[in-house]
Amino acid sequence: QVKLVESGGDLVRPGDSVRLSCVASGFLFSIYRMSWYRQAPGKQRELVATIASGGSTDYAESVKGRCTLSRDDAKNTVYLQMISLKPEDTGVYYCYSQRDGDSQGYWGQGTQVTVSS
C-alpha cells in the first residue's frame, strides 16, 4: 500500500523558514521522481519543486533561490527547505511521487503552511 506522509507545516512570519518532510512507503522510493506541489485558497495546485531519481532538481520561478529540495533514499524521505517565506507562499503543500514514464502517481494528504504577520 502506497503511503506519503507530509509533516513540517506551520504558521510562520514573513522572512521565516520552514522545512517540510515527506516519508514514503509501499513502493521503490529510489526510482521515483518526488515533487512538492502547493495549493493556495481559491487557486489551482501548482508545482513548487521536483527531484529526479538521480537527484537533479527543478524549481518554480516563484521559489528559485529560496527553496532547496533534497532526498534521502535510505530513509525514503524527501525534504523541502524554504527560506525567506512570503505571504504568497501560504497554502497546503502536497508531496507527489511518480515514476518517469508512468501516467499517474501518488499524492500525500498535505501539510499547511501559513505565512502571516
C-alpha positions in Angstrom: 0.0 0.0 0.0 1.5 3.3 -1.1 1.7 6.0 1.5 3.1 9.5 1.5 3.0 11.3 4.8 3.9 15.0 4.9 4.9 17.0 8.0 6.5 20.3 9.0 3.8 22.7 8.0 3.4 25.6 10.4 2.2 29.2 10.9 5.3 31.4 10.4 6.1 35.1 9.9 7.3 36.6 6.6 11.0 36.1 6.3 11.0 32.9 8.4 12.0 29.4 7.2 10.2 26.1 7.1 11.3 22.5 6.4 8.8 20.1 5.1 9.3 16.3 5.1 7.6 13.6 3.2 8.1 10.0 4.2 7.1 7.4 1.6 6.3 3.7 1.9 4.9 1.0 -0.3 6.9 1.5 -3.4 10.6 1.6 -4.5 11.3 5.1 -3.5 14.7 5.4 -5.1 13.5 5.1 -8.6 10.6 7.6 -8.3 10.6 11.3 -9.1 9.4 13.2 -6.0 7.7 16.5 -6.1 6.1 19.1 -4.0 3.0 21.0 -5.1 1.1 23.6 -3.2 -2.4 24.9 -3.4 -3.5 28.3 -2.1 -7.1 29.0 -1.3 -9.1 29.6 -4.4 -6.2 28.7 -6.7 -5.1 25.7 -8.7 -2.5 23.4 -7.4 1.0 24.3 -8.7 4.3 22.6 -8.8 6.9 24.0 -6.4 9.9 21.7 -6.9 10.8 18.3 -8.2 13.7 16.0 -7.8 14.5 13.1 -10.1 15.7 9.7 -9.0 19.2 10.7 -9.8 19.0 13.8 -7.7 18.6 16.6 -10.3 16.2 19.3 -9.2 13.9 21.9 -10.8 12.1 24.7 -9.1 9.2 27.0 -9.9 10.4 30.6 -10.7 8.5 31.9 -7.7 10.7 29.9 -5.3 14.0 29.8 -7.0 16.8 30.9 -4.7 14.6 30.4 -1.6 13.9 26.7 -1.9 16.0 23.6 -1.6 14.7 20.1 -2.4 16.6 17.0 -1.3 16.0 13.4 -0.9 17.4 10.6 1.3 16.8 7.3 -0.4 17.9 5.4 2.7 15.1 7.0 4.7 12.5 7.1 1.9 12.2 10.7 2.6 12.2 13.9 0.6 12.7 17.4 2.2 11.7 20.8 1.1 13.6 23.6 2.8 12.1 27.1 2.2 13.6 30.3 3.4 12.6 34.0 3.3 9.0 33.0 3.2 6.4 35.4 1.8 2.6 35.5 2.4 2.1 34.2 -1.1 3.8 31.0 -0.1 0.8 30.2 2.0 -1.0 27.1 1.0 -1.4 23.3 1.5 1.8 21.6 0.4 1.4 18.2 -1.1 4.0 15.5 -1.7 3.7 13.7 -5.0 5.6 10.6 -6.4 5.7 9.4 -9.9 8.0 7.1 -11.8 9.1 8.8 -15.1 7.0 7.3 -17.9 4.1 6.3 -15.7 0.7 8.1 -16.4 -0.1 8.8 -12.8 1.4 8.9 -9.4 0.6 9.1 -5.7 -0.4 12.0 -3.5 0.1 12.7 0.1 -2.6 14.3 2.3 -0.9 17.7 2.5 0.5 19.9 5.2 -0.5 23.5 5.8 2.0 26.4 5.6 0.7 29.8 6.6 2.9 32.9 6.3 1.4 35.8 8.1 2.5 38.6 10.3 
